[in-house]
Structures are given as C-alpha cells and as structure tokens.
Amino acid sequence: MKRKRCPRCGSLNTQRRGSYLTKTLTSLGERPRRIQRYYCLDCYASFSERAGPKGTKRYEPSLICKAANLYFNAEASYRAVSRQLHIRLYQLFLWINELGKNCKSFEEVANELSPRYTGYFLADGTTISIQGEKYQLLLTADVESQDIPYAALCKTEDYENWKMVLKGLRDRIHYPAKGVVIDGDLGLRRACQEVFPRIPVQLCIKHLCSYHVYRLKYQFQGPTEGVRPFLDITHKMLYARNLKHLRHLFKEYNSLRPFFIKKGLEAEVLNFELKMGFIWRHFQYPRLPRTNNIIEGIIDKLKHKITDCHGFTYPETAWNSIKMIIMNYRFHRFTCSRIKGHNGKSPLELAGVDTTGINWIKFSQKNAH
C-alpha cells in the first residue's frame, strides 16, 4: 500500500487513522464524500488527504469548468452564473481569477499547439479601466486566421510598450512576419520598423481618412475653400481601386496641389505626402489589408466580455480575466463571420490547429495533463 507523506515532517512513516464525511458541490449538485485521515508515527501529527476543516464544502473541478463555460461562452454575468449554480458571487470570482492566474502564456500555447500563420498581421490597442485609471491592452492579430498570437496589458500605449509586444511576437512566438497593418500611431510605426525592419507597413486608410476629416473640420483655422476638394481627392486616392486608378488620381492631385497650398493647406499636404509610402503597400502585397477592421472587430468581441466585468480593481486581476477571455476567443468557433470558410471554425483551427477533443478550460491551465 502506498503511504502518504506527512505534510509537517515529510516522513512516509504514516498510517490510516479513521475518516470523516463531508459535502462536495459538483455540477450535478451536492454529493457526500468520505475523507481519509492519517497519522504520522514520527512527528505524531494528524492530517487528511485533503486540507481544510471538517464539514466544509468542497468544489469539484467539473463545477468550476461548468461555471467558467457559462461565464465565458454563455455571455452570463458573475451574478447570473452564481444564481444558476447556487454558489457565492465572490467564490465565482476567485475561481475565474485563479484560472486566469494559472493560465498558460502565449508562448506556451504556441509551443504546444504550433499554429501556422501566414505572416500578415495587425496591431492595435484599446483602453481598459482599472479602478478609474486607464491602462492599454495591446493586441496583435493574424490576418487570415484572426487568431491572437500575442498581447499585453500595459500602462501606456507608446513606443517602448509596443516594442516589447512586437519583440514577444518575434522572439517568443516566432511569428513569421511578412507585413503589418497599423493605425497612425507614431510609436507603433517606429516599433514595427525597428523590430521587423524588412516587412511592409500598411497604414489603415480608414484611420487616415477620419484624421483628415477631424483635422480640417474641427481644428483647421484657415480659409475653407480648399477643404472640401482636399478631402474629396484624398478620399478617392485612399480608396483607389488599383494602381492604374491611383495613377490617374495622382494626376488630379498634382494639378490641385498649388491650389491647396495657396488656401493654407500646406501642412496637411506635406503630412499626407509623408505618409504616402505607407498607404498603398496593399497593392504590392495583396494579402495585406488596407484597414485594421479585422482587429477592431476582435477588440469589440473582447471588450463586450470585459465590459461585463464592470471594471477591475487591480491590474493583476484584470490581466488574469483578460487572459482567459482571449483564450476562450481563440478556441471559440465563428458563427456570423462574413469571411468565406470561417464559420464553424475557431481562430486556432483556422491557424491549422486540430482542436478536436480539447477542453479549452483544462488546456488553458499550466498543470493540465
């Protein structure tokens, strides 16, 4: 018979010494459970096979998995899950937080599942409120699979933090980067050019168009005669159908350029021309989108669940929850995607991973067997 090791002195010179009954809360309700007691013949300590005082309720892993599935997949709140399973609200929070604390890193997931990416990705950030203080969730997303290979929760969205995220994508995930789509953030652009110096950087034309409208409608103080023509021609150029169409629009733009400068739009003209090298890279690389709509859609999905948390108290607990939300997203199958072939498959499946038989909650844990 295998002997139990004494938790006090570490001795194996132990023997059984009675048992007691307790109640275990499972996904099917309360069930009685007998707990074996032991006695150490060396240090004379008594202990049981499960720590804790007599008569206390225990929680089976099946119940924790059911609660987590309800919370993440059924879009239920803490309160709704608590009522359905008859568990305390705070107990549910402790479970979710512990799952997030023990969640595998992006590197561990990549090493175990070996997802295959096309190399074209998007990068963007979103604000997370933690006790009234703003933090930034920095995300990367693969274009084809819409998987999230790497992300981080940072205090600010700046060059240093983006550099850290992109280095993690390169060195830890070994992402085969071939091109990236970003918004107009200068720190992100600098980090991309430094970490991935040989790949094309595509600016999101949607963001650039919105910037032009906002700048000229609400901040520009000069004469307004040139505003509408400038917005019209730049919009057409940003959304050019192909290179032939773009060359035709360039002729029109060049003919209007002296007029724009005469009307006080020289700063806007030069700013637009400085970005031209990053606007039409998608014509050279057809698998590179010209907007970051994909990652903005991913952020909307994540924030829908993050908002349900009604704010966080500490960055650590926030990151624990976010890790599980991202893990669930990676395994969750699309149901209303407009992209052909995506519905019925999860981001990881689209990245070439066979997820058959994988329980995403059990897999997410570092000590999963």
C-alpha positions as CSV (number, residue, x, y, z in Angstrom):
1,M,0.0,0.0,0.0
2,K,1.3,3.4,-1.0
3,R,2.0,5.5,2.1
4,K,1.0,9.2,2.4
5,R,3.8,11.7,3.1
6,C,3.4,13.8,6.2
7,P,3.0,17.5,5.4
8,R,4.7,18.5,8.6
9,C,8.0,16.5,8.6
10,G,7.9,14.8,5.2
11,S,8.1,11.3,6.6
12,L,6.5,8.3,4.9
13,N,6.1,6.5,8.2
14,T,2.4,7.1,8.3
15,Q,-0.8,5.1,8.8
16,R,-4.5,5.5,8.3
17,R,-6.4,6.8,11.3
18,G,-10.2,7.0,10.6
19,S,-12.2,9.1,8.2
20,Y,-15.0,11.7,8.1
21,L,-17.8,12.7,5.8
22,T,-18.0,16.0,4.0
23,K,-20.1,17.5,1.2
24,T,-18.8,18.1,-2.2
25,L,-20.5,20.5,-4.6
26,T,-20.4,19.2,-8.1
27,S,-22.0,20.3,-11.4
28,L,-24.9,17.9,-10.5
29,G,-25.4,19.2,-7.0
30,E,-24.2,18.3,-3.5
31,R,-22.7,14.8,-3.1
32,P,-21.3,13.2,0.1
33,R,-17.6,12.4,0.2
34,R,-15.5,10.4,2.6
35,I,-12.1,12.0,3.6
36,Q,-9.4,9.7,4.9
37,R,-7.4,10.7,7.9
38,Y,-3.7,9.8,8.6
39,Y,-1.3,9.8,11.5
40,C,2.5,10.3,11.4
41,L,4.4,7.9,13.6
42,D,7.5,10.2,13.6
43,C,6.1,13.6,14.5
44,Y,2.7,12.4,15.8
45,A,0.8,14.8,13.5
46,S,-2.7,14.0,12.2
47,F,-3.7,15.1,8.7
48,S,-6.2,14.3,6.0
49,E,-5.8,13.6,2.3
50,R,-7.5,17.0,1.6
51,A,-6.6,20.1,3.6
52,G,-9.4,22.0,5.3
53,P,-11.7,21.9,8.3
54,K,-14.2,19.1,8.7
55,G,-17.7,19.8,7.4
56,T,-16.7,22.4,4.8
57,K,-18.0,22.2,1.3
58,R,-15.6,21.2,-1.5
59,Y,-15.9,22.1,-5.1
60,E,-15.3,19.5,-7.9
61,P,-13.3,20.6,-11.0
62,S,-16.4,19.8,-13.1
63,L,-18.3,22.5,-11.3
64,I,-15.5,25.0,-11.8
65,C,-15.4,24.1,-15.5
66,K,-19.2,24.5,-15.8
67,A,-19.1,27.9,-14.1
68,A,-16.3,29.1,-16.4
69,N,-18.1,27.8,-19.5
70,L,-21.3,29.6,-18.5
71,Y,-19.4,32.8,-17.8
72,F,-17.3,32.9,-20.9
73,N,-19.4,31.1,-23.5
74,A,-23.0,31.8,-22.5
75,E,-22.2,35.5,-22.0
76,A,-23.6,35.3,-18.5
77,S,-22.5,37.7,-15.7
78,Y,-21.0,36.7,-12.4
79,R,-24.4,37.2,-10.8
80,A,-26.2,35.1,-13.3
81,V,-23.8,32.2,-13.0
82,S,-23.9,32.5,-9.2
83,R,-27.7,32.2,-9.2
84,Q,-27.8,29.3,-11.6
85,L,-25.2,27.2,-9.8
86,H,-26.1,28.3,-6.3
87,I,-22.6,29.5,-5.4
88,R,-21.4,32.7,-3.8
89,L,-20.5,35.6,-6.1
90,Y,-17.1,36.0,-4.6
91,Q,-16.4,32.3,-4.9
92,L,-17.0,32.5,-8.6
93,F,-14.7,35.5,-8.9
94,L,-12.0,33.5,-7.0
95,W,-12.4,30.6,-9.5
96,I,-12.1,32.8,-12.6
97,N,-9.2,34.7,-11.1
98,E,-7.3,31.5,-10.2
99,L,-7.9,30.1,-13.7
100,G,-6.5,33.3,-15.2
101,K,-3.6,33.3,-12.8
102,N,-2.7,29.8,-13.8
103,C,-3.4,30.3,-17.5
104,K,-0.7,29.4,-20.0
105,S,1.3,32.1,-21.6
106,F,1.1,32.9,-25.3
107,E,4.5,31.2,-25.7
108,E,3.4,28.0,-24.0
109,V,0.3,27.8,-26.2
110,A,2.4,28.3,-29.4
111,N,4.9,25.7,-28.3
112,E,2.1,23.1,-27.6
113,L,-0.2,23.7,-30.5
114,S,2.2,25.0,-33.2
115,P,-0.3,27.2,-35.0
116,R,0.7,28.0,-38.6
117,Y,0.3,31.7,-39.6
118,T,0.5,33.4,-43.0
119,G,2.8,36.1,-41.6
120,Y,0.5,39.1,-42.3
121,F,-0.8,40.6,-39.0
122,L,-2.5,43.7,-37.5
123,A,-1.6,45.6,-34.3
124,D,-3.8,47.9,-32.3
125,G,-4.6,48.8,-28.7
126,T,-7.7,49.5,-26.6
127,T,-8.3,51.2,-23.3
128,I,-9.1,49.2,-20.1
129,S,-10.4,51.0,-17.0
130,I,-8.8,49.7,-13.7
131,Q,-10.1,51.4,-10.6
132,G,-10.8,54.6,-12.7
133,E,-7.2,54.5,-14.1
134,K,-6.7,53.9,-17.8
135,Y,-4.5,51.0,-19.0
136,Q,-3.9,49.8,-22.5
137,L,-4.5,46.4,-23.9
138,L,-2.0,46.0,-26.8
139,L,-3.0,43.2,-29.3
140,T,-1.7,41.5,-32.4
141,A,-3.9,39.5,-34.7
142,D,-3.2,37.2,-37.6
143,V,-5.0,38.4,-40.8
144,E,-6.0,35.0,-42.2
145,S,-7.0,33.2,-39.0
146,Q,-7.9,36.2,-36.9
147,D,-6.1,34.5,-34.0
148,I,-4.3,36.5,-31.3
149,P,-0.7,35.2,-31.1
150,Y,0.4,37.8,-28.6
151,A,-1.0,40.5,-26.3
152,A,0.0,42.5,-23.2
153,L,-1.7,44.8,-20.7
154,C,0.4,48.0,-20.3
155,K,0.2,51.3,-18.5
156,T,0.5,53.3,-21.7
157,E,0.4,52.8,-25.5
158,D,3.8,54.1,-26.6
159,Y,6.9,53.1,-28.5
160,E,8.5,51.2,-25.6
161,N,5.5,49.0,-24.8
162,W,4.8,48.3,-28.5
163,K,8.4,47.3,-28.9
164,M,8.1,44.9,-26.0
165,V,4.9,43.4,-27.6
166,L,6.4,43.0,-31.0
167,K,9.6,41.5,-29.6
168,G,7.5,39.0,-27.8
169,L,5.7,38.2,-31.1
170,R,9.0,37.8,-32.9
171,D,11.2,36.1,-30.2
172,R,8.7,34.1,-28.1
173,I,6.1,33.1,-30.7
174,H,8.5,33.1,-33.6
175,Y,5.8,34.7,-35.8
176,P,6.8,34.6,-39.5
177,A,6.1,38.3,-40.1
178,K,5.7,39.3,-43.7
179,G,3.6,42.5,-43.3
180,V,1.7,44.5,-40.8
181,V,-1.3,46.9,-40.7
182,I,-1.4,49.6,-38.1
183,D,-3.2,52.9,-37.4
184,G,-1.4,56.2,-37.4
185,D,0.3,55.8,-34.0
186,L,3.9,57.0,-34.5
187,G,5.3,54.9,-31.6
188,L,3.8,51.8,-33.1
189,R,5.1,52.6,-36.5
190,R,8.6,53.2,-35.1
191,A,8.5,49.9,-33.1
192,C,7.4,47.9,-36.2
193,Q,10.2,49.4,-38.3
194,E,12.7,48.6,-35.6
195,V,11.6,45.1,-34.7
196,F,10.6,44.0,-38.2
197,P,12.7,46.2,-40.4
198,R,12.2,44.2,-43.6
199,I,8.4,43.9,-43.8
200,P,6.0,46.4,-45.4
201,V,4.0,48.6,-43.0
202,Q,0.5,49.5,-44.2
203,L,-1.3,52.4,-42.6
204,C,-5.0,52.0,-42.0
205,I,-6.7,54.2,-44.7
206,K,-9.9,54.3,-42.6
207,H,-8.0,56.0,-39.7
208,L,-6.2,58.3,-42.1
209,C,-9.4,59.4,-43.8
210,S,-11.0,60.0,-40.4
211,Y,-8.0,62.0,-39.3
212,H,-8.3,64.3,-42.3
213,V,-12.0,64.9,-41.7
214,Y,-11.4,65.7,-38.0
215,R,-8.4,67.9,-38.6
216,L,-10.0,70.0,-41.3
217,K,-13.5,70.3,-39.9
218,Y,-12.6,70.9,-36.2
219,Q,-9.0,72.2,-35.9
220,F,-8.2,74.0,-39.2
221,Q,-8.4,77.7,-38.8
222,G,-7.6,78.9,-42.3
223,P,-9.9,79.6,-45.3
224,T,-12.4,76.8,-46.1
225,E,-12.4,77.0,-49.9
226,G,-9.8,74.2,-50.3
227,V,-11.1,71.9,-47.5
228,R,-13.8,70.0,-49.5
229,P,-11.7,69.5,-52.6
230,F,-8.8,68.2,-50.5
231,L,-11.0,65.8,-48.6
232,D,-12.6,64.6,-51.8
233,I,-9.3,63.9,-53.7
234,T,-7.5,62.3,-50.7
235,H,-10.5,60.1,-50.0
236,K,-10.5,58.9,-53.6
237,M,-6.8,58.2,-53.5
238,L,-7.0,56.3,-50.2
239,Y,-9.7,54.1,-51.6
240,A,-8.3,53.7,-55.1
241,R,-9.4,50.5,-56.9
242,N,-6.0,49.6,-58.3
243,L,-2.6,51.1,-59.3
244,K,-4.0,52.3,-62.6
245,H,-6.8,54.2,-60.9
246,L,-4.3,55.6,-58.4
247,R,-2.0,56.9,-61.1
248,H,-5.0,58.7,-62.7
249,L,-5.9,60.2,-59.3
250,F,-2.3,61.3,-58.7
251,K,-2.5,63.5,-61.8
252,E,-5.6,65.2,-60.5
253,Y,-4.0,65.6,-57.1
254,N,-0.9,67.2,-58.5
255,S,-2.9,69.6,-60.6
256,L,-4.8,70.7,-57.4
257,R,-1.7,70.8,-55.1
258,P,-0.8,74.5,-55.8
259,F,-4.4,75.5,-55.0
260,F,-4.3,73.6,-51.7
261,I,-1.1,75.3,-50.7
262,K,-2.5,78.7,-51.7
263,K,-5.5,78.1,-49.5
264,G,-3.4,77.5,-46.4
265,L,-3.3,73.6,-46.5
266,E,0.4,73.3,-46.9
267,A,0.8,71.4,-43.6
268,E,-1.9,69.0,-44.5
269,V,-0.5,68.4,-48.0
270,L,3.0,67.7,-46.6
271,N,1.6,65.4,-43.9
272,F,-0.3,63.4,-46.4
273,E,2.7,63.1,-48.7
274,L,4.9,62.0,-45.9
275,K,2.6,59.0,-45.3
276,M,2.3,58.0,-49.0
277,G,5.0,55.4,-48.6
278,F,2.8,53.5,-46.1
279,I,-0.7,54.0,-47.7
280,W,-0.7,51.8,-50.8
281,R,1.5,48.8,-49.8
282,H,-1.5,46.6,-50.1
283,F,-1.3,46.9,-53.9
284,Q,2.1,45.2,-53.8
285,Y,1.1,42.7,-51.1
286,P,-2.5,41.5,-51.9
287,R,-2.8,39.5,-48.7
288,L,-2.2,42.7,-46.7
289,P,-5.5,44.5,-45.8
290,R,-5.7,48.3,-46.2
291,T,-7.7,48.7,-43.0
292,N,-7.4,47.3,-39.5
293,N,-11.1,46.5,-39.4
294,I,-10.3,42.8,-38.5
295,I,-8.5,43.6,-35.3
296,E,-11.1,46.3,-34.4
297,G,-13.8,43.6,-34.7
298,I,-11.7,41.3,-32.4
299,I,-11.4,44.1,-29.9
300,D,-15.1,44.7,-29.9
301,K,-15.7,41.0,-29.1
302,L,-13.2,41.0,-26.3
303,K,-14.5,44.3,-24.8
304,H,-18.0,43.0,-24.8
305,K,-17.0,40.5,-22.2
306,I,-14.5,42.8,-20.5
307,T,-17.3,45.3,-20.0
308,D,-19.4,42.7,-18.3
309,C,-16.8,42.6,-15.5
310,H,-17.9,46.2,-14.6
311,G,-14.3,47.4,-14.2
312,F,-11.4,45.9,-12.4
313,T,-9.7,46.7,-9.1
314,Y,-6.1,45.7,-9.7
315,P,-4.0,45.2,-12.9
316,E,-3.2,41.7,-11.9
317,T,-6.8,40.6,-11.6
318,A,-7.6,42.4,-14.8
319,W,-4.9,40.6,-16.7
320,N,-6.0,37.3,-15.2
321,S,-9.5,37.8,-16.6
322,I,-8.3,39.1,-19.9
323,K,-6.0,36.1,-20.4
324,M,-9.0,33.7,-20.0
325,I,-11.2,35.9,-22.3
326,I,-8.5,35.8,-25.0
327,M,-8.0,32.0,-24.5
328,N,-11.8,31.5,-24.9
329,Y,-11.8,33.6,-28.0
330,R,-9.0,31.6,-29.6
331,F,-11.0,28.3,-29.2
332,H,-14.5,29.7,-29.8
333,R,-15.9,29.0,-33.3
334,F,-17.1,31.8,-35.5
335,T,-20.9,31.8,-36.2
336,C,-21.6,35.0,-38.0
337,S,-18.4,35.8,-39.9
338,R,-18.6,37.4,-43.4
339,I,-15.4,35.7,-44.5
340,K,-16.0,32.5,-46.5
341,G,-14.8,29.4,-44.7
342,H,-14.6,30.9,-41.2
343,N,-18.0,30.0,-39.8
344,G,-17.8,26.8,-37.8
345,K,-14.1,27.1,-37.1
346,S,-12.2,28.8,-34.3
347,P,-9.2,31.1,-34.9
348,L,-6.8,28.3,-33.8
349,E,-8.5,25.9,-36.2
350,L,-8.1,28.4,-39.0
351,A,-4.4,28.6,-38.0
352,G,-4.1,24.8,-38.7
353,V,-4.6,23.5,-35.2
354,D,-6.7,20.4,-34.6
355,T,-8.7,21.3,-31.5
356,T,-10.8,18.1,-31.6
357,G,-11.2,16.7,-28.1
358,I,-9.5,19.7,-26.4
359,N,-11.4,21.2,-23.4
360,W,-10.2,24.8,-23.7
361,I,-10.5,25.4,-19.9
362,K,-8.5,22.4,-18.9
363,F,-6.0,23.1,-21.7
364,S,-5.6,26.7,-20.5
365,Q,-4.1,25.6,-17.2
366,K,-0.4,25.2,-16.8
367,N,-0.7,22.0,-14.8
368,A,-3.1,20.4,-17.4
369,H,-2.4,16.8,-18.2
